[in-house]
Amino acid sequence: MSKSIVCALMIGRKGSIGFPGKNVYPVLGRPLAAYPLLAAKNSRRVDRIFVSTDSPEIVTIAKEYDVELIERPPELATK
């Protein structure tokens, strides 16, 4: 029997209308996008973590937390 792999996926786009920049907004010393990444990294059940984004700022955060990137083309990053 093969073991399953559990992946976590965080998505974020740079074009937020309601709260521009919310994913990179600092909360308690970290950008908001850091918190789901930390939760996934601290989970014993998550094997791989991915971030899908069109935002250079979120790419930087993903690299800081050493997760895998899926860079989205603009046509897939709409509302």
Backbone as a chain_set.jsonl record, in Angstrom:
{"seq": "MSKSIVCALMIGRKGSIGFPGKNVYPVLGRPLAAYPLLAAKNSRRVDRIFVSTDSPEIVTIAKEYDVELIERPPELATK", "coords": {"N": [[0.84, -1.178, 0.0], [0.595, 2.197, -0.854], [1.926, 5.257, 0.477], [0.108, 8.217, 1.151], [0.547, 11.555, -0.039], [0.392, 14.66, 1.428], [-0.476, 17.84, 0.474], [-0.173, 21.37, 0.895], [-1.702, 24.335, -0.193], [-1.298, 27.682, -0.784], [-2.887, 30.479, -2.017], [-2.52, 33.639, -3.554], [-3.104, 36.878, -4.743], [-1.871, 39.839, -6.357], [-3.623, 41.877, -6.903], [-5.668, 42.833, -5.044], [-8.81, 44.22, -4.24], [-10.571, 45.045, -2.149], [-8.915, 45.3, 0.17], [-6.139, 46.453, -0.468], [-2.923, 45.041, -0.762], [-3.165, 43.302, 1.366], [-2.123, 40.716, 1.823], [0.571, 41.085, 2.307], [0.586, 42.779, 4.393], [1.752, 43.83, 7.546], [1.345, 41.895, 10.466], [1.574, 41.537, 13.798], [4.353, 41.616, 13.499], [4.925, 40.032, 11.289], [4.337, 39.396, 7.773], [0.953, 39.053, 6.69], [0.539, 36.82, 5.008], [2.425, 35.024, 5.915], [1.448, 33.517, 8.042], [-0.388, 31.297, 7.331], [1.541, 29.769, 6.04], [3.372, 29.191, 8.061], [1.699, 27.666, 9.712], [1.243, 25.432, 8.079], [3.886, 24.503, 7.809], [4.386, 23.751, 10.427], [2.698, 21.671, 10.78], [2.27, 18.213, 11.291], [1.194, 16.673, 9.388], [1.349, 17.72, 6.822], [3.122, 17.402, 3.862], [4.234, 18.727, 1.64], [4.493, 22.134, 0.617], [2.962, 24.643, -1.212], [2.937, 27.759, -2.958], [0.908, 29.768, -4.855], [1.0, 32.439, -6.976], [0.834, 35.79, -8.376], [2.199, 37.838, -7.437], [5.072, 39.693, -6.753], [5.875, 40.361, -4.168], [4.664, 38.403, -2.545], [5.945, 36.198, -3.575], [8.519, 36.68, -2.587], [8.022, 36.354, 0.168], [7.269, 33.645, 0.196], [9.699, 32.484, -0.56], [11.253, 33.171, 1.646], [10.142, 31.511, 3.551], [10.764, 29.104, 2.57], [9.212, 27.508, 0.708], [7.524, 25.81, -2.011], [7.172, 27.299, -5.222], [4.57, 28.385, -7.41], [4.329, 30.169, -10.039], [1.893, 32.312, -11.143], [0.441, 33.102, -14.271], [-0.714, 36.314, -15.484], [-3.312, 36.079, -16.659], [-4.52, 34.091, -15.22], [-4.865, 35.121, -12.768], [-7.08, 36.636, -11.959], [-10.098, 38.251, -10.676]], "CA": [[0.0, 0.0, 0.0], [1.424, 3.396, -0.948], [1.639, 6.345, 1.413], [-0.38, 9.442, 0.508], [1.287, 12.793, 0.191], [-0.526, 15.762, 1.698], [0.067, 19.127, 0.042], [-0.884, 22.592, 1.272], [-1.613, 25.335, -1.254], [-1.738, 29.036, -0.462], [-2.982, 31.311, -3.213], [-2.605, 35.068, -3.27], [-2.852, 37.711, -5.917], [-1.465, 41.192, -5.998], [-4.643, 42.855, -7.254], [-6.801, 42.889, -4.124], [-9.579, 45.458, -4.353], [-11.122, 45.426, -0.853], [-7.84, 45.668, 1.091], [-4.906, 46.317, -1.248], [-1.718, 44.688, -0.031], [-3.485, 42.582, 2.61], [-1.269, 39.539, 2.007], [1.891, 41.494, 2.789], [0.373, 43.694, 5.523], [2.359, 43.258, 8.755], [0.513, 41.572, 11.625], [2.441, 41.008, 14.859], [5.739, 41.501, 13.05], [5.077, 39.197, 10.089], [3.299, 39.639, 6.768], [-0.221, 38.191, 6.88], [0.717, 35.569, 4.253], [3.341, 34.121, 6.616], [0.762, 32.689, 9.029], [-0.761, 29.966, 6.825], [2.759, 29.018, 5.724], [3.876, 28.677, 9.34], [0.793, 26.6, 10.16], [1.508, 24.251, 7.253], [5.21, 24.001, 8.149], [4.339, 23.157, 11.759], [1.796, 20.524, 10.772], [2.921, 16.92, 11.077], [0.483, 15.986, 8.306], [1.62, 18.346, 5.516], [4.401, 16.965, 3.311], [4.755, 19.726, 0.701], [3.766, 23.404, 0.685], [3.044, 25.406, -2.452], [2.332, 29.086, -3.031], [0.591, 30.167, -6.228], [0.804, 33.888, -6.931], [1.366, 36.675, -9.409], [2.737, 38.959, -6.677], [6.488, 39.598, -6.401], [6.013, 40.429, -2.707], [4.314, 37.089, -1.997], [7.054, 35.315, -3.978], [9.585, 36.915, -1.61], [7.606, 35.719, 1.428], [7.35, 32.196, -0.013], [11.117, 32.111, -0.539], [11.714, 33.292, 3.033], [9.643, 30.363, 4.301], [11.289, 27.919, 1.889], [8.141, 26.682, 0.148], [7.592, 25.69, -3.471], [6.441, 28.358, -5.919], [3.869, 28.211, -8.677], [4.079, 31.538, -10.48], [0.703, 32.361, -11.975], [0.386, 34.14, -15.302], [-1.762, 37.295, -15.204], [-4.656, 35.675, -17.08], [-5.074, 33.181, -14.214], [-4.861, 35.837, -11.481], [-8.149, 37.652, -11.977], [-11.045, 38.143, -9.56]], "C": [[0.889, 1.248, 0.0], [0.964, 4.463, 0.047], [1.127, 7.544, 0.627], [0.536, 10.601, 0.847], [0.253, 13.898, 0.366], [0.18, 17.061, 1.33], [-0.81, 20.263, 0.561], [-0.659, 23.592, 0.139], [-2.139, 26.663, -0.736], [-1.767, 29.813, -1.768], [-3.103, 32.771, -2.785], [-2.311, 35.852, -4.526], [-2.541, 39.132, -5.484], [-2.58, 42.213, -6.19], [-5.842, 42.906, -6.339], [-7.501, 44.246, -4.221], [-10.032, 45.946, -2.978], [-10.081, 45.933, 0.134], [-6.527, 45.478, 0.341], [-3.696, 46.025, -0.354], [-1.953, 43.868, 1.223], [-2.562, 41.4, 2.858], [0.115, 39.881, 2.545], [1.798, 42.461, 3.97], [0.958, 43.074, 6.795], [1.348, 43.082, 9.893], [1.427, 40.906, 12.646], [3.852, 40.703, 14.349], [5.991, 40.634, 11.832], [4.029, 39.61, 9.058], [2.162, 38.627, 6.955], [-0.061, 36.84, 6.187], [1.645, 34.584, 4.953], [2.597, 33.137, 7.511], [0.255, 31.348, 8.498], [0.464, 29.117, 6.458], [3.364, 28.419, 6.993], [3.008, 27.528, 9.849], [1.06, 25.317, 9.38], [2.868, 23.642, 7.603], [5.216, 23.296, 9.505], [3.4, 21.96, 11.855], [2.581, 19.234, 10.525], [2.311, 16.195, 9.88], [0.799, 16.526, 6.91], [3.034, 17.982, 5.068], [5.051, 18.006, 2.396], [3.867, 20.959, 0.771], [4.039, 24.171, -0.6], [2.399, 26.775, -2.263], [2.133, 29.394, -4.505], [0.249, 31.656, -6.205], [1.319, 34.576, -8.185], [2.062, 37.872, -8.755], [4.213, 38.762, -6.343], [6.71, 39.619, -4.879], [5.693, 39.079, -2.063], [5.368, 36.06, -2.392], [8.196, 35.456, -2.976], [9.264, 36.241, -0.276], [7.727, 34.201, 1.303], [8.799, 31.72, 0.038], [11.679, 32.184, 0.88], [11.299, 32.083, 3.867], [9.952, 29.04, 3.611], [10.193, 26.955, 1.429], [8.24, 26.701, -1.373], [6.686, 26.72, -4.135], [5.769, 27.866, -7.188], [3.534, 29.632, -9.123], [2.924, 31.53, -11.476], [0.812, 33.427, -13.037], [-0.787, 35.072, -15.024], [-3.179, 36.844, -15.586], [-5.3, 34.689, -16.101], [-5.167, 33.843, -12.838], [-5.902, 36.95, -11.482], [-9.085, 37.421, -10.799], [-11.662, 36.791, -9.451]], "O": [[1.837, 1.331, 0.781], [-0.212, 4.552, 0.402], [1.651, 7.855, -0.443], [1.204, 10.615, 1.881], [-0.651, 14.049, -0.455], [1.279, 17.347, 1.805], [-2.031, 20.132, 0.652], [0.436, 23.682, -0.416], [-3.287, 26.759, -0.302], [-0.8, 29.809, -2.53], [-3.723, 33.081, -1.767], [-1.39, 35.534, -5.277], [-2.902, 39.563, -4.389], [-2.477, 43.325, -5.673], [-6.965, 43.017, -6.832], [-6.849, 45.288, -4.277], [-9.894, 47.13, -2.668], [-10.335, 46.895, 0.859], [-5.87, 44.449, 0.499], [-3.483, 46.679, 0.667], [-1.059, 43.742, 2.059], [-2.247, 41.109, 4.011], [0.759, 39.042, 3.175], [2.821, 42.91, 4.486], [0.686, 41.91, 7.09], [0.601, 44.001, 10.23], [1.987, 39.84, 12.389], [4.46, 39.694, 14.705], [7.129, 40.506, 11.382], [2.964, 40.113, 9.415], [2.4, 37.481, 7.336], [-0.484, 35.818, 6.728], [1.645, 33.403, 4.606], [3.076, 32.022, 7.718], [0.453, 30.332, 9.165], [0.423, 27.89, 6.556], [3.814, 27.273, 6.993], [3.525, 26.533, 10.358], [1.098, 24.233, 9.963], [3.0, 22.421, 7.687], [5.972, 22.345, 9.705], [3.32, 21.311, 12.898], [3.45, 19.181, 9.654], [2.867, 15.2, 9.413], [0.537, 15.848, 5.916], [4.01, 18.216, 5.782], [6.274, 18.147, 2.38], [2.655, 20.857, 0.959], [5.185, 24.33, -1.019], [1.44, 26.926, -1.506], [3.063, 29.295, -5.305], [-0.672, 32.082, -5.507], [2.119, 34.027, -8.943], [2.468, 38.809, -9.443], [4.573, 37.767, -5.714], [7.624, 38.969, -4.372], [6.382, 38.66, -1.133], [5.654, 35.144, -1.621], [8.78, 34.455, -2.56], [10.137, 35.627, 0.337], [8.235, 33.544, 2.212], [9.091, 30.672, 0.614], [12.493, 31.346, 1.269], [12.018, 31.677, 4.78], [9.461, 27.987, 4.019], [10.233, 25.758, 1.715], [8.961, 27.518, -1.946], [5.576, 26.979, -3.671], [6.314, 27.051, -7.933], [2.57, 30.227, -8.642], [2.962, 30.849, -12.5], [1.232, 34.547, -12.747], [-1.76, 34.662, -14.39], [-4.141, 37.193, -14.902], [-6.511, 34.478, -16.154], [-5.513, 33.187, -11.855], [-5.627, 38.071, -11.053], [-8.883, 36.495, -10.014], [-12.477, 36.555, -8.559]]}, "num_chains": 1, "name": "protein.A"}
